[in-house]
């Protein structure tokens, strides 16, 4: 009987008085019931019992579906933090989140600008390896727009023997490899684990030199901590995957603020890009130039912009034009990329160089 049907609840009529049963009759009835139970017990013991219904199992709580990264939301976070990157330009960039994530789970956005036909030359451009070098991100967004302009203005290819043009270049842009560093307040060179990503690549000299160099030469500078092992960081591991998957003919790594052009790997190197003069600065254990240029045998241009926060539009255009000129020379003169010619640029210094750069 449910509680709300209980006649003893207040407000309900009292139940009738209990009928008195003679004690002798009550004892006789109890004895009869006991005797009947003894007769039925062997029979009931052999009757299979229907199992009690199991309690309904709780449904396993499925993990919440991951929210797909949204470019508009990402641009709303990024544009206010980076001078020279406005919200419309960021949204129009065509960036895709991909599978890479930072330490804090921020997507590592990329954009491929591809020719209509198989590419004759491929460039991987990287900005924001150091989170406090905001101008490198500005350059990446500016050059995304310029590369798309090249494709938009390209005419149809008529014959297979046509000389390659800049419209035959495929670009993969990674505007910001270290979002955790850039979005930190204040922005930091290192990632969320405190590792300098540009010292975390698996160069041949990493095991021997990375920690001793950090301890002795940088005096344990926390801004240049290489990590406890190469590729300890999700950002550097993801970038290695990009290099292996995209197979670039050139890697352009943008930094600041030393105001020079560095070059590692197979020559010839450009003598200048815009106002940046070629000045090979050295080979460092764990650096991308060391890894790309010497381990992977792919030319790596390191653009050291003059200011870490801003880069003038005129300088962006001048560097772009000079790089296009250099790329055109590589496509029309294939011999310069022959592996037999690949060696260090004359004047490149080893890790004993006194100057600190990225």
C-alpha positions in Angstrom: 0.0 0.0 0.0 1.4 3.4 -1.0 1.9 6.0 1.7 -0.7 8.2 0.2 -3.2 5.4 0.5 -2.4 4.6 4.2 -5.6 4.9 6.2 -3.6 5.8 9.2 -2.4 9.1 7.7 -3.9 12.1 9.4 -7.2 13.2 8.1 -8.3 9.7 7.0 -11.1 7.8 8.9 -9.8 5.4 11.6 -9.7 1.8 10.7 -12.3 -0.5 12.4 -11.4 -2.1 15.7 -9.5 -5.3 15.4 -11.4 -8.6 15.7 -10.3 -10.6 18.7 -9.3 -14.1 17.9 -9.4 -16.8 20.6 -5.9 -17.9 21.5 -6.7 -21.6 21.2 -8.0 -21.2 17.7 -5.0 -19.1 16.8 -2.6 -21.8 18.0 -4.4 -24.5 16.0 -4.2 -22.4 12.8 -0.5 -21.8 13.2 0.2 -25.5 13.7 -1.7 -26.4 10.5 0.3 -23.8 8.5 3.6 -25.3 9.8 2.5 -28.8 8.9 1.6 -27.7 5.4 5.0 -26.0 5.0 6.8 -29.3 5.9 4.9 -31.1 3.2 5.5 -28.5 0.5 9.2 -27.8 1.3 10.8 -30.8 -0.7 8.7 -29.9 -3.7 9.4 -26.2 -3.7 13.1 -26.9 -3.2 13.3 -28.7 -6.5 11.4 -26.1 -8.5 13.9 -23.8 -10.2 13.6 -20.3 -9.0 13.2 -17.5 -11.5 16.1 -15.2 -11.0 15.2 -11.8 -9.6 15.3 -9.2 -12.3 18.6 -7.4 -12.3 18.7 -3.7 -11.5 18.9 -1.7 -14.7 22.6 -0.9 -15.4 23.5 2.7 -15.5 24.4 3.9 -18.9 28.1 4.6 -19.3 28.5 8.3 -19.4 29.9 9.0 -22.8 32.6 11.6 -23.0 31.3 14.9 -24.2 31.7 15.3 -27.9 34.7 17.6 -28.7 33.6 20.9 -30.0 35.1 21.4 -33.5 37.5 24.4 -33.5 35.9 27.4 -35.0 38.1 29.8 -37.1 35.9 32.8 -36.1 36.4 32.1 -32.4 40.2 31.5 -32.9 40.5 34.8 -34.8 38.6 36.6 -32.1 41.3 35.4 -29.6 44.3 36.0 -31.9 43.6 39.2 -33.7 43.6 41.5 -30.6 46.9 40.0 -29.4 48.9 40.4 -32.7 49.6 43.8 -34.2 48.8 43.9 -37.9 46.4 41.0 -37.9 42.8 42.1 -38.1 39.7 40.0 -37.6 38.5 40.0 -41.3 41.9 39.1 -42.6 42.3 36.2 -40.1 38.8 34.8 -41.0 39.6 35.1 -44.7 42.9 33.2 -44.3 41.4 29.8 -44.8 43.2 28.3 -41.8 42.4 24.7 -40.8 42.8 23.3 -37.3 44.2 19.9 -38.2 45.2 17.3 -35.6 48.0 19.1 -33.9 47.5 20.5 -30.4 49.7 22.6 -28.1 50.4 21.6 -24.5 47.1 23.3 -23.5 45.2 21.7 -26.3 45.0 24.7 -28.6 44.8 23.7 -32.3 47.9 24.3 -34.4 46.3 26.0 -37.4 47.6 25.6 -41.0 46.7 26.7 -44.4 47.8 25.2 -47.7 47.9 27.4 -50.8 48.3 25.0 -53.7 48.6 25.3 -57.5 46.1 23.9 -59.8 48.7 21.4 -61.2 51.3 19.4 -59.3 53.7 21.8 -57.6 57.2 22.4 -58.9 58.4 23.8 -55.5 57.1 23.5 -51.9 57.6 26.0 -49.1 56.8 25.5 -45.4 56.6 28.8 -43.6 56.6 28.9 -39.8 55.7 31.8 -37.5 55.4 32.1 -33.8 57.8 29.4 -32.8 58.6 31.8 -30.0 55.4 33.2 -28.5 56.7 36.6 -27.8 57.8 37.3 -31.4 54.5 38.6 -32.6 55.8 40.1 -35.8 56.5 36.6 -37.2 52.8 35.9 -37.0 51.9 39.1 -38.7 54.3 38.2 -41.6 52.7 34.7 -42.0 49.2 36.2 -42.4 50.4 38.8 -44.8 52.1 36.2 -47.0 49.1 33.9 -46.9 47.2 36.7 -48.7 50.1 37.4 -51.1 50.4 33.7 -52.1 46.7 33.5 -52.7 47.0 36.5 -54.9 49.7 34.8 -57.0 47.3 31.8 -57.5 44.4 34.1 -58.3 46.3 36.0 -61.0 47.8 32.9 -62.6 46.7 32.1 -66.2 45.9 28.6 -67.4 48.9 26.4 -68.3 48.8 25.6 -72.0 51.6 23.0 -72.4 53.6 20.7 -70.3 56.9 22.3 -71.4 56.0 25.7 -70.0 58.6 27.1 -67.8 57.7 26.9 -64.1 56.3 30.1 -62.5 55.5 31.3 -59.0 52.0 29.9 -59.5 53.6 26.4 -59.4 54.7 26.9 -55.8 52.8 25.1 -53.1 52.8 26.8 -49.6 52.0 25.4 -46.2 51.6 28.1 -43.7 51.8 27.6 -39.9 51.3 31.1 -38.6 51.6 30.2 -34.9 53.4 27.1 -33.7 53.4 28.2 -30.0 49.9 29.5 -29.2 50.3 28.9 -25.5 53.3 31.2 -25.3 51.7 33.9 -27.4 48.4 33.9 -25.5 50.1 33.9 -22.1 50.0 37.2 -20.3 52.6 38.4 -20.9 53.6 36.5 -24.0 56.6 34.1 -23.5 59.3 32.7 -25.8 58.9 29.2 -24.4 55.8 26.9 -24.5 53.6 26.0 -21.6 56.2 23.5 -20.3 58.8 26.1 -20.3 60.7 24.6 -23.3 62.3 26.6 -26.1 60.8 24.8 -29.1 63.7 26.0 -31.3 66.1 23.9 -29.1 63.8 20.8 -29.0 64.4 19.3 -32.5 66.3 16.0 -32.8 69.6 17.2 -34.2 72.6 14.9 -34.4 74.3 16.8 -31.6 71.4 17.1 -29.2 72.3 14.3 -26.8 75.9 15.5 -26.6 75.5 19.2 -26.6 72.0 20.5 -25.8 72.2 20.4 -22.0 75.9 21.3 -21.7 75.3 24.3 -24.0 72.3 25.4 -22.1 74.1 25.1 -18.8 77.5 26.5 -19.7 76.8 29.0 -22.5 73.4 30.3 -21.5 73.9 30.0 -17.7 70.6 28.0 -17.5 68.7 30.8 -19.2 65.0 29.7 -18.8 64.1 31.2 -22.1 66.4 28.8 -23.9 65.7 25.5 -22.0 65.9 22.7 -24.6 63.8 20.2 -22.7 64.9 17.0 -21.1 64.9 15.2 -24.4 64.4 16.0 -28.1 60.8 16.2 -29.3 59.6 16.2 -25.7 56.9 18.8 -26.7 53.7 18.2 -28.7 54.4 21.2 -30.9 57.8 20.1 -32.0 56.6 16.5 -32.6 53.7 17.8 -34.7 56.1 20.0 -36.8 58.3 17.0 -37.5 55.2 15.3 -38.9 54.5 18.3 -41.1 58.0 18.2 -42.6 57.8 14.5 -43.2 54.4 14.7 -44.8 54.7 17.9 -46.8 58.3 17.3 -48.0 59.2 21.0 -48.4 61.9 22.2 -50.8 62.4 25.2 -48.4 61.6 25.9 -44.8 61.2 29.6 -43.9 61.3 30.1 -40.1 60.4 33.6 -39.0 61.9 35.1 -35.8 62.9 38.5 -34.3 64.5 40.9 -33.3 68.1 40.6 -34.6 67.5 42.0 -38.0 69.4 39.6 -40.2 68.9 36.6 -42.6 70.3 33.2 -41.6 70.5 30.2 -43.8 71.2 26.5 -43.1 71.6 23.6 -45.5 72.1 23.4 -49.2 73.3 26.6 -50.8 73.0 28.9 -52.6 71.5 31.3 -50.1 69.9 34.6 -51.0 72.1 37.5 -50.1 69.3 39.5 -48.7 65.5 39.5 -48.2 64.2 43.1 -48.0 66.5 44.9 -45.6 67.7 41.7 -44.0 71.3 40.9 -45.0 72.6 37.3 -45.1 74.7 36.8 -41.9 75.0 33.1 -40.9 74.9 33.1 -37.1 75.7 29.6 -36.1 74.5 26.1 -35.6 72.8 25.3 -32.3 71.9 21.9 -30.8 68.1 21.3 -31.2 67.5 24.3 -33.5 65.2 24.0 -36.5 67.9 25.3 -38.8 70.3 22.6 -37.6 67.6 19.9 -37.9 66.2 20.9 -41.3 69.4 22.0 -42.9 71.8 19.3 -41.7 69.6 16.4 -40.7 66.9 16.6 -43.3 69.1 18.3 -46.0 66.4 20.9 -46.7 67.3 24.6 -46.9 66.1 26.6 -43.9 65.9 30.4 -44.1 65.6 32.0 -40.8 64.3 35.6 -41.0 65.3 37.6 -38.0 62.9 40.6 -38.2 64.1 43.9 -36.7 61.3 44.2 -34.3 59.5 41.5 -32.4 56.1 43.3 -32.3 55.7 45.1 -35.7 56.9 44.8 -39.2 56.3 47.7 -41.7 54.1 46.8 -44.7 56.8 48.0 -47.1 59.2 45.6 -45.5 56.8 42.7 -45.8 56.4 43.4 -49.5 60.2 43.8 -50.1 61.0 40.5 -48.4 58.2 38.7 -50.3 59.5 40.0 -53.6 63.1 39.0 -52.9 62.0 35.5 -51.8 59.9 35.1 -54.9 62.9 36.0 -57.0 65.1 33.4 -55.2 62.4 30.7 -55.5 62.1 31.4 -59.3 65.8 30.9 -59.6 65.7 27.5 -57.9 62.9 26.3 -60.1 64.5 27.4 -63.4 68.0 26.1 -62.3 67.5 22.7 -60.8 71.2 22.0 -60.5 71.5 24.3 -57.5 69.4 21.9 -55.5 71.5 18.8 -56.3 72.4 17.0 -53.1 76.1 16.9 -54.1 76.1 20.7 -53.8 74.5 20.8 -50.4 76.9 22.0 -47.7 77.1 24.7 -45.1 77.0 28.3 -46.3 80.5 29.8 -46.3 81.0 31.8 -43.1 78.6 29.7 -41.0 79.8 29.5 -37.4 79.5 26.6 -35.0 78.0 26.7 -31.6 81.0 28.4 -30.1 79.8 31.7 -31.7 79.4 34.4 -29.0 76.3 36.0 -30.3 72.9 34.7 -29.2 70.2 34.4 -31.7 67.1 32.3 -32.2 
